[in-house]
Amino acid sequence: MAAPAPPSESPSGSPPATVVLEAVGFCGADDTVNVRHLLSISGEFPLVEWGVLLRPGREGQPRYATERWIGRLAAAVAASGRTVRLAAHLCGTHVDDLLSSHVDESARLAVDGLLARLAGWGFRRVQVNPTAVNGVDVGRLGEASARLSLLRTVRSHPGLEFIVQRNGETEALWGALLADEGEEKGSMSLPENVVFLHDESKGTGKESSSMCAGSEFVRTARRVVGYAGGIRPGNVVRMATLAAEACAESGGRTCWIDMESGVRSRRMEGDAVEDVFDLSKCYDCVDALCEAGLMERGA
């Protein structure tokens, strides 16, 4: 459903564009979550996108799903006949492999195999998280091989949409990608299956003080861009509205929002405190967005 644009006229004097909220992402579903609960929510709220964090060495820990759990999710989705939005969020050596796949044959085979499995499981979007907090060697982001490896990967998997996380730490990578785009270097121009997510929080739950409205990040035919950073039930309507306003200012037509820490809770389990993916908070977010007229329930 259309999100409200700013009430005043844009600086050019023309009325601000109407922006559509195309997805609401909840990231960090893991093995503690019953996959049928995700299907139930998706059936009621088709705009919900489940983000699954993939980080070698962390599988089975809070926030990080195992491939076995992903397989159960994929089987349940297939059996239901429903359309369920799934996004893989790559971290750690998965990202290192992706960003060296142009020059390292073993890395290419590893990342291409992973992406093929993800596509087979029904994932349609892949977010690349090239940050230190996500276990990635950020010292290599400015190397030409990183840019070329990303371009190789997205062109090799045209059925997947790749999300590049934009923040200060990843500027060496996205800056080089946009420089290529601006110089129109033919084979170096960004494919249509590359989009950007503004996220200074990097999954840590820090609320964004402002939303980026740079037109250079809205570059596909769909004119889409994403926003994340400290979004939670208590501020989701305000943050979604700010995202829509920033998207409109940047010349975009559609946007999505994504949250991770904002839909987690700490609960006592025996004598231990566990960090859990909180479906109640997911419900709180979509209920608030529906009440505000920013999204609709399904049929």
Summary of the structure (lengths in Angstrom):
residues: 299
radius of gyration: 18.6
end to end distance: 13.9
largest distance: 60.8
contacts: 994
relative contact order: 0.16
helix: 39%
strand: 21%
